[in-house]
């Protein structure tokens, strides 16, 4: 086929794809017009009921925990209790308004995106799916969003408060009276200076992000290796191009809102450094930090044109306080990886994160079934979890899963983490979402500590018991898995410390959104397995 024929074929594909894009967009918007009010009502009313219903409990229990905790000193407790009503009232307003906006945004976008996803390869009955997808399932997902939000407001909140009550520190955190004026001055000036300047930076760089995103998408559409010759890809390219300004607006709004908290952080710096001057220096340095962070995100020139004075006594002035866009182990691949503006890579990262999260719960289910069959987890443990009275299932089982992953990775010489299905997760292919970056660093640290300890099989088995039973000495002695404590007192203490770190890490994981809903499904499967093993004698078991 000659050059003229290829161009004609491309033109025909483009016209066909553009026609399909217009049809799908109109259809998606029509479905959104019907579904959006319902989804908005479900999410806004559901979340508002959760927030308003739990607000009195949050107020009373937070006051109680602040009064009883040993983590804070008397003066700091008084300051926190004084500001608590204002904070909780602000939370009430933000949660309700945010729920309305989130419900509207999800109700509008979900039907449109589902309409386009119905035409991808591998989907059967594409025409029917175009009309059906994104209608009732959007309402169902809205209900799931409300449930996940309720789990965070209830289980995660009380988990945080329990941690506050159980906190044992030799010296409680206290604030001195003479520090309050300086901290207040640094915080106020931080807001007055950083908010307008950060807003100016955001307004200046938002058009750059818009332009670079459109250029990237145009290249994806018309490049030599782009999917331009595939008709079904053209509608997706059109949707991405159409929605990119919305994404830029959301990022710009988030950057502007973050400037308020960035300015307030100057008060924290002044308190930590015990110096009002250093808090004021952070006010100036924060502009440079934010500018450099946005430059890295947009792949602009390194550094910043703004000054960055040294605001830490024991920290180099060039240290970055923002979460890094890539960890230190990724330095070699930063220049070759795809830009975050590339739409295809965004979808890939989202899929990876979902797959890792699903793999974790799959491992909890499979290992949990093995432990139920071995008698290590009992029906009483599963029933106790449902009443929030048992840590073996909620904390011990996930910690056991992580420990097995660490030891498997060490045994196979993996640089990262080797999952049960053979998937290897390393620094170079991990998702770039902040939550995974926050989780992976302590995981790498614990794995390195285990590798350096060079445990023998008996010590590994004993560590499994310590990790699973969360300090229950009787259960540790009862379960015979060939694990014995080390004769060396130092190594034995190291094993106990490692198990506590794993359990503390899993407490943090249990507070994440969607955890309780998905873990409840795991426990349901384990309970069914325990019932099937008990057989006819199950009804004779007394649940305590």
Number of C-alpha atoms within 10 A of each C-alpha: 5 7 8 9 10 12 11 12 13 17 14 14 19 21 14 15 23 19 14 18 21 14 12 23 20 14 18 25 18 16 22 24 14 14 22 25 14 20 29 23 18 23 29 24 17 20 26 21 15 20 21 14 11 14 17 12 12 19 14 10 14 19 16 14 16 21 17 14 20 20 20 21 17 16 14 18 21 14 11 16 17 11 11 15 13 11 12 16 13 11 14 16 13 12 18 21 14 15 23 21 15 17 26 21 14 20 30 25 18 24 31 24 18 21 25 25 18 22 21 12 10 8 10 11 10 18 11 10 17 20 18 16 22 28 23 14 15 23 22 14 18 25 17 15 19 23 20 20 20 19 20 20 19 17 16 22 15 16 16 14 19 13 15 18 17 14 14 12 11 8 10 15 14 13 18 11 10 9 15 15 12 20 26 19 16 30 27 18 19 27 20 15 18 27 22 14 15 24 18 13 17 23 16 11 18 18 15 15 23 19 14 17 23 20 15 17 22 16 16 18 21 13 12 10 10 14 16 22 20 13 18 21 21 23 24 21 22 19 17 18 19 12 12 20 18 13 14 18 15 12 15 20 14 12 19 21 14 17 24 20 15 21 27 24 21 32 30 17 24 27 21 15 16 17 19 24 16 23 32 24 20 28 30 22 22 29 25 22 22 24 21 21 22 20 16 16 15 18 15 12 9 12 15 16 10 15 12 19 18 17 24 18 10 8 10 11 13 13 11 15 10 11 11 13 15 15 14 9 11 15 10 10 12 14 10 7 11 13 17 15 20 17 20 14 14 15 10 12 17 13 13 16 17 13 11 17 15 13 16 17 18 17 21 23 22 16 18 25 22 15 16 19 15 13 13 21 23 18 22 16 20 24 17 18 18 15 9 12 14 18 20 25 27 25 24 25 26 29 30 27 23 25 24 19 19 23 18 16 20 19 11 10 12 14 13 20 25 22 20 16 9 8 11 15 18 17 20 17 12 17 21 19 12 12 12 14 18 11 13 17 13 14 18 17 11 19 21 13 13 19 16 9 12 11 16 9 12 15 19 21 18 22 24 23 28 28 31 29 26 23 17 14 11 9 16 22 14 10 15 15 15 12 19 18 18 17 8 9 10 9 15 17 13 17 24 17 14 19 25 17 16 23 27 15 19 19 21 14 17 20 20 15 18 17 17 19 13 15 19 14 13 19 21 14 16 26 21 13 18 21 15 12 13 14 10 9 10 13 10 8 10 8 11 9
